[in-house]
Amino acid sequence: MAAPKKGRGPSGGHGRPGRALALILIAMVALVGGMFLSGHTTPRLGIDLAGGTSITLEAQNQPGKPNAINPTNMDTAVGIIERRVNGLGVSEAEVQTQGSKNIIVNIPKGTNSKQAQEQVGTTAQLYFRPVLTVQASGPEAPTPSGSATPSGSATPKTGESAQGGEKDKPEGEEATGTEATPSASATTQGRAVTGALTKDDPTPGASDKPKASETPAATPPADPATAKLQEEFAKLDCTDPKQRSEAGKNAKATDSIVACGSNVPGSYEKYILGPAEVSGSDVDDAKGAIDQQTGEWIVSMEFTSGGAKKFQTITGRLSQQQPPMNQFAIVLDGEVVSAPSVRTALSKNAQISGSFTQQSAEDLGNILSYGALPLTFKEVSVTTVTAALGSEQLKGGLIAGAIGLALVVVYLVVYYRGLAFIALLSLLVSGVLTYTIMALLGPAIGFALNLPAVCGAIVAIGITADSFIVYFERVRDEIREGRTLRPAIERAWPRARRTILVSDFVSFLAAAVLFIVTVGKVQGFAFTLGLTTLLDVVVVFFFTKPLMTLMGRTKFFSRGGPWSGLDPKRLGAQPPLRRSRRVNAPTEPKEA
């Protein structure tokens, strides 16, 4: 029989176990080094461990839309809220539906969590409405006579200004193009909307101004003015928070409404506004930025192609009106954010400026950028979760995990003796890899370690130990059949490898299905279980098997001593296979 060629052996890489061990050790060093260099030496904690805020939102029925609360709109709302929160840099936030009408938002304690709490339920229904009447609001604020009405009956004549005009207009609010007066962009009180004229925009000039006989009337809203709307306007007191929040509530985009606004802290204005002509869906992008000329914070908006045409039409028409009907109101969730006057037509780009801080500009830009919620939500409850409760639960979970690990170690030492050394080293390698990967996945993909994830890691201890037991038992079976240790290690590996792969595939498949079909914290359990299952395959193939090959070459294991766990007598081994073949071989009959 020809001797096998040197340098080649059965599959599994047993001929060069040192190469596999070096590879996994290099990977461990790289992961640990990356963890320390990145500064993320501990895994990120979820809301149940770190504390935070849990908000319950309930969808409200909308007038004229009896079927608005449906799974499609609820899923859309979940996606928008999640993007808003993540847009603020708040990671690990959980947004999920509960039942048919509720959305649960869990915001971990940390940077920007307060801002996220303020934005999660903001509907962000944005409309651009023409201003018909504006007046300072307060308990003693006088009602101006002859103010513009929704029907446009108070159309200013030539040479006259409408009541509630320049002196009632919030200071510094003006919408300008490139040829507008510079005072609009330099205002520090109120808010202004500015934009650049495009080549398709009408050029402001004398020809754009209406003649005396062509003074345009205020554009009447789609529905005629009613005494009820005038009565609401007369009674509206915008200094009352309740009246301010109820003004224009549940109104349609095609309705004329009353609304409140505040351009200067502590003072309020009330408005009668015409039907919406541009909506938030016409805004393509919005963001908070610093005006390079004034150094002030602004909100930059860019319209879609269709929105740009609408915006150009409304600003072109309003630029020919007399105050206050040359103003348009930017209405966000029923509140007038800004009501600038218009001197020239604006097109695709516009900026809201004045009275913005960095936070308020970024908040408004974030809300507008990610769109309006398809439903109106009511904040049902806000619960603050303290980290103390999670810490107690984590402590209990870790104690349970430590007890389980200790029992596994005791079992391995008592039953497998010397082989327990290989199993414990493999568990240590698996633990290091799991911890470092979890720490790095926090900043990488926003993975947060919560209590179910800890449970998944504890369950993984049993899965990993099971792989070692399968391999050890295969080796011991080969020894029982009369083989020596080194051939037993290599012959046992193919059979053990198939069993381990099948077992881990089933576990990974279960984790993947659980991750896909569930939401929230259960996904943390599924993710951790899937991750540790993959690491089990890596550890068994690149550490346990090569280490077993090396240990099989030592005298302690190869001699099969009582404490090695591979004692042939203790295992009830048969006589060596070669010897049994010589004894059982047929002999030739002797000659008589």
Secondary structure in CASP SS format (residue, H / E / C, confidence):
PFRMAT SS
TARGET T0000
AUTHOR 0000-0000-0000
METHOD secondary structure of the structure
MODEL  1
M C 1.00
A C 1.00
A C 1.00
P C 1.00
K C 1.00
K C 1.00
G C 1.00
R C 1.00
G C 1.00
P C 1.00
S C 1.00
G C 1.00
G C 1.00
H C 1.00
G C 1.00
R C 1.00
P H 1.00
G H 1.00
R H 1.00
A H 1.00
L H 1.00
A H 1.00
L H 1.00
I H 1.00
L H 1.00
I H 1.00
A H 1.00
M H 1.00
V H 1.00
A H 1.00
L H 1.00
V H 1.00
G H 1.00
G H 1.00
M H 1.00
F H 1.00
L H 1.00
S H 1.00
G C 1.00
H C 1.00
T C 1.00
T C 1.00
P C 1.00
R C 1.00
L E 1.00
G C 1.00
I H 1.00
D H 1.00
L H 1.00
A H 1.00
G C 1.00
G E 1.00
T E 1.00
S E 1.00
I E 1.00
T E 1.00
L E 1.00
E E 1.00
A E 1.00
Q E 1.00
N C 1.00
Q E 1.00
P C 1.00
G C 1.00
K E 1.00
P C 1.00
N C 1.00
A C 1.00
I C 1.00
N C 1.00
P H 1.00
T H 1.00
N H 1.00
M H 1.00
D H 1.00
T H 1.00
A H 1.00
V H 1.00
G H 1.00
I H 1.00
I H 1.00
E H 1.00
R H 1.00
R H 1.00
V H 1.00
N H 1.00
G H 1.00
L C 1.00
G C 1.00
V C 1.00
S C 1.00
E C 1.00
A C 1.00
E E 1.00
V E 1.00
Q E 1.00
T E 1.00
Q E 1.00
G C 1.00
S C 1.00
K C 1.00
N E 1.00
I E 1.00
I E 1.00
V E 1.00
N E 1.00
I E 1.00
P E 1.00
K C 1.00
G C 1.00
T C 1.00
N C 1.00
S H 1.00
K H 1.00
Q H 1.00
A H 1.00
Q H 1.00
E H 1.00
Q H 1.00
V C 1.00
G C 1.00
T C 1.00
T C 1.00
A C 1.00
Q C 1.00
L E 1.00
Y E 1.00
F E 1.00
R E 1.00
P E 1.00
V E 1.00
L E 1.00
T E 1.00
V E 1.00
Q E 1.00
A E 1.00
S E 1.00
G C 1.00
P C 1.00
E C 1.00
A C 1.00
P C 1.00
T C 1.00
P C 1.00
S C 1.00
G C 1.00
S E 1.00
A C 1.00
T C 1.00
P C 1.00
S C 1.00
G C 1.00
S C 1.00
A C 1.00
T C 1.00
P C 1.00
K C 1.00
T C 1.00
G C 1.00
E C 1.00
S C 1.00
A C 1.00
Q E 1.00
G C 1.00
G C 1.00
E C 1.00
K C 1.00
D C 1.00
K C 1.00
P C 1.00
E C 1.00
G C 1.00
E C 1.00
E E 1.00
A E 1.00
T E 1.00
G C 1.00
T C 1.00
E C 1.00
A C 1.00
T C 1.00
P C 1.00
S C 1.00
A C 1.00
S C 1.00
A C 1.00
T C 1.00
T C 1.00
Q C 1.00
G C 1.00
R C 1.00
A E 1.00
V E 1.00
T E 1.00
G C 1.00
A C 1.00
L C 1.00
T C 1.00
K C 1.00
D C 1.00
D C 1.00
P C 1.00
T C 1.00
P C 1.00
G C 1.00
A H 1.00
S H 1.00
D H 1.00
K C 1.00
P C 1.00
K C 1.00
A H 1.00
S H 1.00
E H 1.00
T C 1.00
P C 1.00
A C 1.00
A C 1.00
T C 1.00
P C 1.00
P C 1.00
A C 1.00
D C 1.00
P C 1.00
A C 1.00
T C 1.00
A H 1.00
K H 1.00
L H 1.00
Q H 1.00
E H 1.00
E H 1.00
F H 1.00
A H 1.00
K H 1.00
L C 1.00
D C 1.00
C C 1.00
T C 1.00
D C 1.00
P H 1.00
K H 1.00
Q H 1.00
R H 1.00
S H 1.00
E H 1.00
A C 1.00
G C 1.00
K C 1.00
N C 1.00
A C 1.00
K C 1.00
A C 1.00
T C 1.00
D C 1.00
S C 1.00
I E 1.00
V E 1.00
A E 1.00
C E 1.00
G E 1.00
S C 1.00
N C 1.00
V C 1.00
P C 1.00
G C 1.00
S C 1.00
Y E 1.00
E E 1.00
K E 1.00
Y E 1.00
I E 1.00
L E 1.00
G C 1.00
P C 1.00
A C 1.00
E C 1.00
V E 1.00
S E 1.00
G H 1.00
S H 1.00
D H 1.00
V E 1.00
D E 1.00
D E 1.00
A E 1.00
K E 1.00
G E 1.00
A E 1.00
I E 1.00
D C 1.00
Q C 1.00
Q C 1.00
T C 1.00
G C 1.00
E C 1.00
W E 1.00
I E 1.00
V E 1.00
S E 1.00
M E 1.00
E E 1.00
F E 1.00
T C 1.00
S H 1.00
G H 1.00
G H 1.00
A H 1.00
K H 1.00
K H 1.00
F H 1.00
Q H 1.00
T H 1.00
I H 1.00
T H 1.00
G H 1.00
R H 1.00
L H 1.00
S C 1.00
Q C 1.00
Q C 1.00
Q C 1.00
P C 1.00
P C 1.00
M C 1.00
N C 1.00
Q E 1.00
F E 1.00
A E 1.00
I E 1.00
V E 1.00
L E 1.00
D C 1.00
G C 1.00
E E 1.00
V E 1.00
V E 1.00
S E 1.00
A C 1.00
P C 1.00
S E 1.00
V E 1.00
R C 1.00
T C 1.00
A C 1.00
L C 1.00
S C 1.00
K C 1.00
N E 1.00
A E 1.00
Q E 1.00
I E 1.00
S E 1.00
G C 1.00
S C 1.00
F C 1.00
T C 1.00
Q H 1.00
Q H 1.00
S H 1.00
A H 1.00
E H 1.00
D H 1.00
L H 1.00
G H 1.00
N H 1.00
I H 1.00
L H 1.00
S H 1.00
Y H 1.00
G C 1.00
A C 1.00
L C 1.00
P C 1.00
L C 1.00
T E 1.00
F E 1.00
K E 1.00
E E 1.00
V E 1.00
S E 1.00
V E 1.00
T E 1.00
T E 1.00
V E 1.00
T C 1.00
A H 1.00
A H 1.00
L H 1.00
G H 1.00
S H 1.00
E H 1.00
Q H 1.00
L H 1.00
K H 1.00
G H 1.00
G H 1.00
L H 1.00
I H 1.00
A H 1.00
G H 1.00
A H 1.00
I H 1.00
G H 1.00
L H 1.00
A H 1.00
L H 1.00
V H 1.00
V H 1.00
V H 1.00
Y H 1.00
L H 1.00
V H 1.00
V H 1.00
Y H 1.00
Y H 1.00
R C 1.00
G C 1.00
L H 1.00
A H 1.00
F H 1.00
I H 1.00
A H 1.00
L H 1.00
L H 1.00
S H 1.00
L H 1.00
L H 1.00
V H 1.00
S H 1.00
G H 1.00
V H 1.00
L H 1.00
T H 1.00
Y H 1.00
T H 1.00
I H 1.00
M H 1.00
A H 1.00
L H 1.00
L H 1.00
G H 1.00
P H 1.00
A H 1.00
I H 1.00
G C 1.00
F C 1.00
A C 1.00
L E 1.00
N C 1.00
L H 1.00
P H 1.00
A H 1.00
V H 1.00
C H 1.00
G H 1.00
A H 1.00
I H 1.00
V H 1.00
A H 1.00
I H 1.00
G H 1.00
I H 1.00
T H 1.00
A H 1.00
D H 1.00
S H 1.00
F H 1.00
I H 1.00
V H 1.00
Y H 1.00
F H 1.00
E H 1.00
R H 1.00
V H 1.00
R H 1.00
D H 1.00
E H 1.00
I H 1.00
R H 1.00
E C 1.00
G C 1.00
R C 1.00
T C 1.00
L H 1.00
R H 1.00
P H 1.00
A H 1.00
I H 1.00
E H 1.00
R H 1.00
A H 1.00
W H 1.00
P H 1.00
R H 1.00
A H 1.00
R H 1.00
R H 1.00
T H 1.00
I H 1.00
L H 1.00
V H 1.00
S H 1.00
D H 1.00
F H 1.00
V H 1.00
S H 1.00
F H 1.00
L H 1.00
A H 1.00
A H 1.00
A H 1.00
V H 1.00
L H 1.00
F H 1.00
I H 1.00
V H 1.00
T C 1.00
V C 1.00
G C 1.00
K H 1.00
V H 1.00
Q H 1.00
G H 1.00
F H 1.00
A H 1.00
F H 1.00
T H 1.00
L H 1.00
G H 1.00
L H 1.00
T H 1.00
T H 1.00
L H 1.00
L H 1.00
D H 1.00
V H 1.00
V H 1.00
V H 1.00
V H 1.00
F H 1.00
F H 1.00
F H 1.00
T H 1.00
K H 1.00
P H 1.00
L H 1.00
M H 1.00
T H 1.00
L H 1.00
M H 1.00
G C 1.00
R C 1.00
T C 1.00
K H 1.00
F H 1.00
F H 1.00
S H 1.00
R C 1.00
G C 1.00
G C 1.00
P C 1.00
W C 1.00
S C 1.00
G C 1.00
L C 1.00
D C 1.00
P H 1.00
K H 1.00
R H 1.00
L H 1.00
G C 1.00
A C 1.00
Q C 1.00
P C 1.00
P C 1.00
L H 1.00
R H 1.00
R H 1.00
S H 1.00
R H 1.00
R H 1.00
V H 1.00
N H 1.00
A C 1.00
P C 1.00
T C 1.00
E C 1.00
P C 1.00
K C 1.00
E C 1.00
A C 1.00
END
